[in-house]
Amino acid sequence: MTYTITLNSPEETESFAAELAELLEPRDLITLEGDLGAGKTTFTKGIAKGLGIQRMVNSPTFTILKQYSGRLELNHFDVYRLENSDEDIGFDEFFSSEAVSVIEWATFIEEYLPKERLNITINRQSEEARKITLHPIGRRYEKLCRELNL
């Protein structure tokens, strides 16, 4: 089952992601897909806000990972640079930690991802509007989507 919502501005996208973050628990995994500029980092900023993270959040494109502290720790991955790479940077350790993990461009590391997770695709509808599609994999994430009342 998938859930879809249309958000009409970056502020709405960030607000929706913050609402989602309030429901997150340790070891939750969210993957984000979408074209360049679709709003993956904006979505992650909203998650950080919902987790009570005060630091400025930006894309870890060149470092692959940035970590933040809030109500829960946040591992923010951007694995775009790992396309066509066999490099394993110890993903298992990160995914088994108490942190929430958000991964931009997760399809590039599909073989390292846990089976259960919340896949989110962000599609540009216009300059401001985005269609957000949530695809929960596993009971935990199905419950999470139901709690969002989509």
N, C-alpha and C positions, 0 to 999 in steps of 0.2 A: 504494500500500500504506500502511496506517496501523498504528500500534503503540499499544497501550493498556496502562496500568498503573494499579492502584488503590493509593493511598497513604492510610494511616490516621490521619495527624496532620500538623500544620504542620511538625513536625520531620522527618518522613519526606519531605515535599514538598521542604523545603529541602535535605535530604541527597541526594535524587535529582537535583535541579538542580545541586548542587555536583559530583556525579559526571559529569553532562553537561558542565559547564564545563571539567573537566579534559581533555576531548576537543576543545574549541573551538580554532579557529585564527583568525588575523587576517582581518577582513572577513566573518566568519560573521554571519548574520542570523537572529534568532529572533523570531517574532511570537507574542504571547500573547493569547488570547481567552478570555472567560468573564464571567459576570455580576459585578456589583459584589460585592466580598467573596469572590470565588471562590478567590483566592489568587495572583493574578498578581504582586503585589509580593513576596509570600513566596517565590515561585518565583525572582524576580529576585534576592532576597537570597541565595538558595542559589547562583545563578550567580556573584554577586559573591564569595561565600565561596570557591567553587571556583577563582576567578581570583586569589585571594590578596589581595582588596581588604579593607583594614582599616577603612575609614570606614563609618559608619552609612548604610545604604541605605534610603531611603523614596521614596514615589511622587512623581514630578515633576508632579503633576496641574496645578499652577498655573504652573509654569515650562516645561512640556512636555519639557524635556531636563535631565538631570543626567549629569555625566561623572565617572568614577572611574578611578583608576590602580591596576593590579595587574600580574600576569604579562602580561596584555593590558589595554589600555584598554577601558573599558566605556561605551558610550553607552546610557543608559536613558531611553527615551521613554515618555511617557504622552500619547497624542494624542486622548484623550477630548474635550477642549475644541475640537478641530478638526473635530468632526462638522459636516457641512453647510458646511464652509469650503473655499475654493479656495486657501487660503494655502499656499505652498510655502516652507518655512523653510530651503531648501538641503539637502534630504535627500540628494541625490546626493553632495554633499561628505562627509557623514557615512558613507554606505554604501561609499564608495570609500576611506575612511581605513583604517588598520591596526587599528582598534578592532573589537571585537565590538559589535553593536547588538542590543538587546532592545527590542521595541516592544509596549506594552500598547495594546489597542484598534486594532490595525493595519488593520482593515477600513475605518476612516475615512480612511486615506490610501493605499488600495489602488493607485491610479494612479501613485504615486511609488515603490512597492516594486520591488526587483529581482525578476526571475522566480524565481530559485532562492533557497530559504530553508527554514527549518524552522518550520512552523506548529504551534503547540501550543494545544490547547483544554483548559481546566480546568473541570470540572463538579463541583459540590457534590453529594456522595452523602449526607452527613450533616453534623452540626455540625463534625466533625473530618476525615472522609474525603473524598478528592477522586479523581475519575477523570481521568487525564491521557491525552489522545490526541495522539500525535505524527504529523504528516503531512509527511514529507519531500518537498520538490520539488527535484529535481536529484540527480545522482550523489553529490556531496559529502555531502548530508544523508541520503541513503539509506545510505551507508557509515557515517555517524555513528550512525544508529539501530541498525544491525547491531552496531556496537561496544558499544552499551549492553546487548546481550544481552537484549532484551525478548521 
